[in-house]
Amino acid sequence: MRRTKILSIVSLVGVVVFGLTGFAGATSWASLVDDTSWGWSDLGVQLVLLLFAFLVLGSAVTLLDLHRQRREEALTLGTRVADSVNRHPVLRGLDLSVAAHPSLWPSAPITVLVRGHVPGPGLRTLAHAVAQRELARDPHDSRLEDRIQVDRRELQPAA
């Protein structure tokens, strides 16, 4: 939040400085009032440009803040799913990882990716069900992407 405020202040100063550059060509206040070199239409154009710059800046800051919030929601959701998978007594020692990715489009669901290797199809189904159950408890729209691979070599005893 602090970074966003600093960015807003720096941008505001930049807009004001560049907005006042139209006055930089004038050598005195008398030349600003002179009808031949300056008019009210010039001031109107500068004010419209300044207003447009503020609108663009405000919308950019708002979009960046929404994207940051969305990333934080995805990180929280991914952490909750990973914790529920790792706390499950059967899945605890398995090689499973969870990652959550927010979409660039705000209304799209958060994608939660579960990947890793399990020794049997029953454990794959269990890991999928545990992750899906945790996603169902979350109020945000999300979808589960299952990339868990069954590795039957883990079932065979070591020779």
N, C-alpha and C positions, 0 to 999 in steps of 0.2 A: 504494500500500500504506500509505503514511504517513497519507493522508487517511482511510482505513478505520479505522486504529488510533485516530486522533483522534476520529472519529465514535463509535467503540465506547466510548472513555473518557468522552466527554461524555454519551452515552446512559446509561452505567452510573451516573454521578454523578446524572443526572436521575432514574433509577429509584430509587436509594437515597434521594434527597431526598424524592421523592413517596411512597416506601414508609414513610418515617419520619413522614410527616405525620399518620398515625394516632396517634402518640404526642404530637403537638403540643398536643392538647387537655388533656393532663394537666399539672397544675401542679407536681407533684413525683413522686418515685419512690414515695412512700407511696400516692399515688392510683393508680399503676399496679398495685400489688399488691392494692388494694381490690377485693373480689369484686363489688361492685355496679357499678363503672364499667369494669372491664376483666377479661377472662378469657383462658384459654389458647386458646379457639376464635378469638378476635380475632387473636392472634399467628399461629395456624395459617392463617387466611384471608390475612393479610398476607404470610406466607411463600409460600403458594401463588401469590398474585398476583405476587410478586417473581420466583418461579421461572418463571411464565408469561411475564412481561415479558422475562426473560433469554432464554427460548427463542425468542420472537418476534424479539427483537433479534439473536440469533445467526443465525437463519435469514435475516433481512433482509440482514445483512452478508455472509453466504455467497452469497446470490443476487446481490447487487451485485458481488461479486468475480468470480463466474462470468460475469456479463454483461460486465464489463470485460475479462476474458480472451478472451471470444468476439469482442468488438470488435477487440482487438489481433490475433487470428488472422485476422479478415476483412481488416484493414488490411494485414497482411503478405502475405496471399494476393493481394489486389488489386494491391499494389506489384509482386509477382513476375510476375503476368500482364501488367501494363502494361510492365514492363521487357522481357519476352520479345517482346511485340508491337513495341515501339519499337526493339529490337535487330535485328529481322529486316530483312535488306537491302532487300527489296521493299516492306515496310510502313513503313519508317522515316519517310518524309516525309508520310505520310497523316494526315488529321485524325481520329484515333481516340482515344477516352478510355475508361478502365476505372475502374469503381467497384465496391466490394464491400460488401455489406450483410449483417450477421448477422441472423438471425431472432430474434424475441422468445422463441420456443419453443426450448429448448436442443437438442433432438434434430433440429430441422429443418436442412436444408443451408444453407450460406452461399451467397448469391446474388451472382454476379459478372456485372455488367452491362457489355457492350462496346457502345459507340455511336459514331457518326460517319458520315462520308461517304467512299465510295470510288468510283473512276471506272468500275469494271466488276464483274460478278458473280464473276469468277475471283478478284479481290482480296478480295471479301467472303468467299468460301469459304476462302481462304488465311488471312485474319485469324481466322475462326472456328476453323479447324484448329489454328492456333498457340496460341490461347487455350485450346482444349480439351486440347491436349497438355500445357500447363503445369498445368491443373487435374488432369489424370490423375496427375501426379507428386506431388501433395499428398496426405497421408494423411487430411485432413479431408474430410467429406462436403460436396460443393459442386455447384452447378449453374450453367450458363452461360446467360445471357439475352442473345440477339443482337439488337441494335437498329441494326445497320449498314445504312445506306441506300446504294443504288447511285445515283450522280448522274452521268448520262451527259454532262452539260454539261462536265465536267472533261476528257472525252476530245477534245472539239472544239478545234481550234487557235484561238487568239485572232485576231480579225479586225483 
